[in-house]
Amino acid sequence: MNEINYKALGTRIRKQRELLGYTREELAEKLDVSVKFCSDIELGVKGMSLGTLVNLSRILCLNIDYILLGDNKLSNSELNTIESLISQCPEELRPNLITMIRAFVDAVKDK
């Protein structure tokens, strides 16, 4: 059985929060917890209830396995993150976003 590394768990949460552009205060508000508790989770000092975990999964577009254990396949969580970021882009600008992503992928392939 896999052990939960709370510090690594907190790092995954913080990175995703930052990637989605949420401040710690915004995430705490969405989770209906204190900013201090949110900080403690990100630092690996405290765990969380199942309800908070489910809400965190939904808000951060991460699957629970990834939050808890860091299973890092190109997962639904990454796809959900990309989808979430794209959905924040105005619909009329999405073709430009797709062009930018393609250019990025092509540039990386060339290296």
Contacts in CASP RR format, 6 or more apart in sequence:
PFRMAT RR
TARGET T0000
AUTHOR 0000-0000-0000
METHOD contacts of the structure
MODEL  1
MNEINYKALGTRIRKQRELLGYTREELAEKLDVSVKFCSDIELGVKGMSL
GTLVNLSRILCLNIDYILLGDNKLSNSELNTIESLISQCPEELRPNLITM
IRAFVDAVKDK
2 69 0 8 1.000
4 68 0 8 1.000
4 69 0 8 1.000
6 44 0 8 1.000
6 45 0 8 1.000
6 46 0 8 1.000
6 47 0 8 1.000
7 43 0 8 1.000
7 44 0 8 1.000
8 70 0 8 1.000
9 41 0 8 1.000
9 44 0 8 1.000
9 67 0 8 1.000
9 68 0 8 1.000
9 70 0 8 1.000
10 41 0 8 1.000
10 42 0 8 1.000
10 43 0 8 1.000
10 44 0 8 1.000
11 42 0 8 1.000
12 62 0 8 1.000
12 66 0 8 1.000
12 67 0 8 1.000
12 70 0 8 1.000
13 41 0 8 1.000
13 42 0 8 1.000
13 56 0 8 1.000
13 60 0 8 1.000
13 62 0 8 1.000
13 67 0 8 1.000
14 42 0 8 1.000
16 60 0 8 1.000
16 61 0 8 1.000
16 62 0 8 1.000
16 77 0 8 1.000
16 81 0 8 1.000
17 24 0 8 1.000
17 27 0 8 1.000
17 42 0 8 1.000
17 60 0 8 1.000
19 81 0 8 1.000
20 60 0 8 1.000
20 61 0 8 1.000
20 81 0 8 1.000
20 84 0 8 1.000
20 85 0 8 1.000
22 30 0 8 1.000
24 35 0 8 1.000
24 38 0 8 1.000
24 39 0 8 1.000
24 42 0 8 1.000
25 35 0 8 1.000
27 38 0 8 1.000
27 59 0 8 1.000
27 60 0 8 1.000
28 34 0 8 1.000
28 35 0 8 1.000
28 37 0 8 1.000
28 38 0 8 1.000
30 55 0 8 1.000
30 59 0 8 1.000
31 38 0 8 1.000
31 52 0 8 1.000
31 55 0 8 1.000
31 56 0 8 1.000
31 59 0 8 1.000
32 55 0 8 1.000
33 52 0 8 1.000
37 46 0 8 1.000
40 46 0 8 1.000
40 47 0 8 1.000
41 47 0 8 1.000
41 48 0 8 1.000
48 56 0 8 1.000
53 64 0 8 1.000
53 67 0 8 1.000
53 68 0 8 1.000
54 64 0 8 1.000
56 62 0 8 1.000
56 67 0 8 1.000
57 63 0 8 1.000
57 64 0 8 1.000
57 67 0 8 1.000
60 67 0 8 1.000
60 81 0 8 1.000
61 77 0 8 1.000
61 80 0 8 1.000
61 81 0 8 1.000
61 83 0 8 1.000
61 84 0 8 1.000
62 77 0 8 1.000
62 80 0 8 1.000
62 81 0 8 1.000
63 75 0 8 1.000
63 76 0 8 1.000
63 77 0 8 1.000
63 80 0 8 1.000
65 71 0 8 1.000
65 75 0 8 1.000
66 72 0 8 1.000
66 75 0 8 1.000
66 77 0 8 1.000
86 94 0 8 1.000
86 97 0 8 1.000
89 97 0 8 1.000
END
